[in-house]
Amino acid sequence: MALKIITDSASDVPRSLIEKYDLHVIPTPVVIEEKDYFDGETIFPEEFYNILRSGTDVKTYHINSFMFHKHFEPYAKKGDQVIYLCFSTGIAGTFNAANLAKQELLEEYPDFDLTIIDTKCASLGFGLATEKALKLAANNVDKKTLVEAINFYCSNMEHIFTVETLEYLYKGGRLSRTSAIAGGLLDIKPIIEITDAGALQAIEKVRGRGKSLKRIVEIVGERGKDLKEQTIGLVHGDDKKTIEEVKEMLREKYGCQNFLESYIGCAIGAHTGPGVIGVIFLSEESPYKELEKIH
């Protein structure tokens, strides 16, 4: 019997982390020209953003209970303890589908020890929480403490994003056509956060790409704690040059040293488009810092 931590591809965990910890990442489905693909398994970010730029119709849907059943069952058979860090219920129906699969599995495997955590996070928000949980597990931290730590990370995780184009927010129904046209003409760049309820919300509007990036960095300083010591999440929609600029700004302004970088994958990228930039960080100092250090 082993203790396993798993997540889904909406966490945008980088490939290096998946390989280092042999992390099980359940892929999010993506529909491109009526054909199903799976994020991080049969389609990857570089290819995905080129498809978006071509104007091809792209849709996503959440992982369903049948898919979860397939991914959870091997652990149930082996009698493993499992913690699944799940995409926010404020954005997708993943959590409910995972729980439906759990109930079905418990009928056949009544002792299956599966904890499903609604992280109320998106992208590298729960990717960072997953990384920290993996470090704790590597130090043989018990499951109860792990769950407590994950809940701390997720409840104190800040996500601040901006987009390069309003087109995809309009396509996804998060912006009216009038607002999208007017915003495009005025070069408006919304600053978007993930709320405490785990939903996307525009909190400010800034004119121009440069100003939007500077504002994101300012918000990190306003909300973040222990910035020199914590790992800062940096995500982008196929725009490595800009994310490097943001990283340098964070280094210069706050002395940030530790970063976890990744593409924004298909689950969120389909609704934000190429050029989306995000910074993810903790608003409170972690009480688990010493436990996170791999001994």
C-alpha positions in Angstrom: 0.0 0.0 0.0 1.3 3.4 -1.0 0.3 7.0 -0.6 -0.2 8.6 -4.0 -0.8 12.2 -5.0 -2.5 12.8 -8.3 -3.9 15.8 -10.2 -5.3 16.8 -13.5 -3.8 18.6 -16.5 -5.6 21.9 -15.7 -2.9 22.2 -12.9 -0.4 23.0 -15.7 2.4 21.2 -13.8 5.6 21.3 -15.9 6.8 18.1 -17.5 10.0 18.2 -15.3 7.8 17.8 -12.2 5.8 15.0 -13.6 9.0 13.1 -14.5 10.8 13.8 -11.2 7.9 12.5 -9.0 6.3 10.1 -11.5 3.2 12.2 -11.0 -0.1 10.9 -12.3 -1.8 13.7 -14.2 -5.3 13.0 -15.5 -5.7 14.7 -18.9 -8.4 17.2 -19.7 -10.3 16.5 -23.0 -10.0 19.0 -25.8 -12.2 19.0 -28.9 -10.6 20.2 -32.1 -12.6 20.1 -35.3 -15.0 17.5 -33.7 -12.1 15.2 -32.7 -11.2 14.5 -29.1 -7.6 15.1 -27.8 -6.2 14.9 -24.3 -4.2 17.7 -22.8 -0.6 16.6 -22.2 -1.2 13.2 -23.7 -2.2 13.5 -27.3 -1.9 17.3 -27.7 0.8 19.6 -26.2 0.9 23.4 -25.6 3.2 24.5 -28.5 1.0 22.7 -31.1 -2.2 23.8 -29.3 -1.4 27.5 -29.4 -0.6 27.3 -33.1 -4.0 25.7 -33.7 -5.6 28.5 -31.7 -3.8 31.1 -33.8 -5.0 29.5 -37.0 -8.6 30.2 -36.0 -9.6 26.6 -35.7 -12.6 25.9 -33.5 -11.4 24.5 -30.1 -13.6 23.4 -27.2 -13.0 21.8 -23.9 -15.1 19.7 -21.5 -14.4 18.5 -18.0 -13.1 15.0 -17.2 -16.2 12.8 -16.8 -16.9 10.1 -14.2 -16.1 7.3 -16.6 -12.6 8.7 -17.2 -12.1 9.2 -13.4 -13.2 5.6 -12.8 -10.5 4.4 -15.2 -7.8 6.5 -13.6 -8.7 5.8 -10.0 -9.4 2.0 -10.2 -5.8 0.8 -10.4 -5.2 2.4 -7.0 -8.4 1.0 -5.5 -7.3 -2.5 -6.6 -3.8 -2.1 -5.0 -5.3 -0.6 -1.8 -3.3 2.6 -2.1 -4.2 5.8 -0.2 -4.8 8.6 -2.8 -5.1 12.4 -2.6 -6.5 13.9 -5.8 -6.0 17.7 -6.2 -8.9 18.8 -8.4 -9.6 21.8 -10.7 -11.8 24.4 -9.0 -15.5 23.8 -8.9 -15.9 27.5 -9.6 -14.7 26.9 -13.2 -15.5 23.3 -14.1 -17.6 20.3 -13.0 -14.5 18.1 -12.4 -15.0 17.7 -8.6 -18.6 16.4 -8.9 -17.5 13.9 -11.6 -14.6 12.7 -9.5 -16.9 12.1 -6.5 -19.4 10.2 -8.6 -16.5 7.9 -9.7 -15.4 7.5 -6.1 -18.9 6.4 -5.0 -19.0 3.9 -7.8 -15.6 2.5 -6.8 -16.5 2.3 -3.1 -19.3 -0.2 -4.0 -16.7 -2.6 -5.4 -13.7 -1.5 -3.2 -15.3 -0.4 0.1 -11.9 0.3 1.8 -10.6 2.5 -1.0 -9.0 5.5 0.8 -9.5 8.4 -1.7 -9.6 12.1 -0.7 -10.7 14.5 -3.4 -9.8 18.1 -2.7 -11.6 21.0 -4.4 -8.6 23.2 -4.6 -10.6 26.3 -5.6 -7.5 26.9 -7.8 -6.7 26.9 -11.5 -3.6 26.4 -13.6 -0.3 26.4 -11.6 -2.3 27.5 -8.5 -3.0 23.9 -7.8 0.1 22.9 -9.7 2.2 24.7 -6.9 0.1 23.0 -4.2 0.7 19.7 -5.9 4.5 20.3 -6.0 4.5 21.2 -2.3 2.4 18.1 -1.5 4.8 15.9 -3.4 7.7 17.3 -1.4 5.9 16.6 1.9 5.1 13.1 0.8 8.7 12.5 -0.2 9.5 13.3 3.5 7.0 10.7 4.6 4.5 13.1 6.0 1.3 11.3 6.9 -1.9 11.7 4.9 -3.8 13.8 7.5 -1.0 16.4 7.6 -0.8 16.4 3.8 -4.4 17.1 3.5 -4.2 20.0 6.0 -1.2 21.4 4.2 -2.8 21.2 0.8 -5.9 23.0 2.2 -3.6 25.7 3.6 -1.8 26.2 0.3 -5.0 26.3 -1.8 -6.8 28.7 0.5 -3.9 31.1 0.5 -3.1 30.9 -3.2 -3.3 34.1 -5.3 -3.7 33.9 -9.1 -3.2 37.1 -11.1 -3.6 36.9 -14.9 -3.8 39.2 -17.9 -4.6 38.4 -21.6 -3.1 39.8 -24.8 -6.4 39.6 -26.7 -10.1 39.8 -25.6 -11.2 37.5 -28.4 -11.2 34.3 -26.4 -12.9 35.8 -23.3 -15.7 36.9 -25.7 -15.8 33.5 -27.4 -16.1 31.8 -24.0 -19.0 34.0 -23.0 -17.1 35.9 -20.3 -17.2 39.2 -22.2 -20.0 40.8 -24.4 -19.3 41.5 -28.0 -19.6 45.3 -27.4 -17.1 45.2 -24.5 -14.7 43.1 -26.6 -14.8 45.5 -29.6 -14.5 48.6 -27.4 -11.8 47.0 -25.3 -9.8 46.0 -28.4 -10.0 49.5 -29.8 -8.9 51.1 -26.5 -6.2 48.4 -26.0 -7.8 47.4 -22.7 -6.1 44.6 -20.8 -8.2 43.1 -17.9 -6.4 42.0 -14.7 -8.1 38.7 -13.7 -8.0 36.8 -10.4 -9.3 33.5 -9.1 -11.7 34.4 -6.3 -11.9 32.7 -2.9 -14.8 30.7 -4.4 -12.5 29.5 -7.2 -14.1 31.5 -10.0 -12.5 33.8 -12.6 -13.1 37.5 -12.0 -11.8 40.7 -13.7 -10.7 43.1 -10.9 -9.1 45.9 -12.9 -8.8 47.2 -16.5 -5.5 48.6 -17.7 -4.6 50.2 -21.0 -1.7 48.5 -22.8 0.3 45.3 -22.4 3.2 46.9 -20.6 1.1 48.6 -18.0 -0.9 45.4 -17.4 2.3 43.4 -16.7 3.6 46.1 -14.3 0.2 46.1 -12.5 0.4 42.3 -12.0 3.9 42.7 -10.4 2.5 45.5 -8.2 -0.3 43.2 -7.0 2.2 40.5 -6.1 3.9 43.0 -3.8 0.5 44.1 -2.3 -0.8 40.6 -1.6 2.3 38.3 -1.3 4.2 37.3 1.8 7.7 36.0 2.2 8.3 36.6 -1.5 12.1 36.1 -1.4 11.6 32.6 0.0 8.5 31.2 -1.6 8.3 29.6 -5.0 6.5 31.9 -7.5 4.4 30.3 -10.2 4.8 31.8 -13.7 2.5 30.7 -16.6 2.1 31.8 -20.1 0.2 31.1 -23.3 3.2 30.5 -25.6 4.9 33.7 -24.8 8.3 32.8 -23.2 9.8 36.3 -23.9 7.2 38.1 -21.9 7.2 35.7 -18.9 11.0 36.2 -18.7 10.4 40.0 -18.5 7.9 39.4 -15.7 10.4 37.1 -13.9 13.1 39.8 -14.1 10.7 42.4 -12.7 9.9 40.2 -9.8 13.5 39.6 -9.1 14.4 43.3 -9.2 11.4 44.5 -7.2 11.0 41.9 -4.5 14.2 39.7 -4.6 12.2 36.6 -5.8 14.6 33.7 -6.3 12.5 30.6 -6.7 10.2 30.0 -9.7 8.1 27.2 -11.2 7.3 27.9 -14.8 4.9 26.3 -17.2 2.7 26.8 -20.2 -1.0 27.4 -19.6 -2.5 24.2 -21.0 -5.5 23.5 -23.1 -8.1 23.6 -20.2 -7.6 27.3 -19.6 -5.7 28.4 -22.7 -8.7 27.6 -24.9 -10.6 30.4 -23.0 -7.8 32.9 -22.6 -5.8 32.6 -25.9 -2.2 33.0 -26.8 -0.2 35.5 -24.8 -2.0 35.0 -21.5 0.4 35.7 -18.6 -0.1 34.7 -15.0 1.7 35.0 -11.7 0.7 32.7 -8.8 1.9 33.0 -5.2 1.0 32.6 -1.6 -0.5 35.4 0.4 0.7 33.9 3.7 4.0 32.5 4.8 3.9 28.7 4.8 4.0 26.9 8.2 5.2 23.8 6.3 8.4 25.3 4.9 10.7 23.0 6.8 8.7 20.0 5.9 8.9 20.9 2.2 12.6 20.6 2.2 13.6 17.3 0.7 15.8 15.5 3.3 
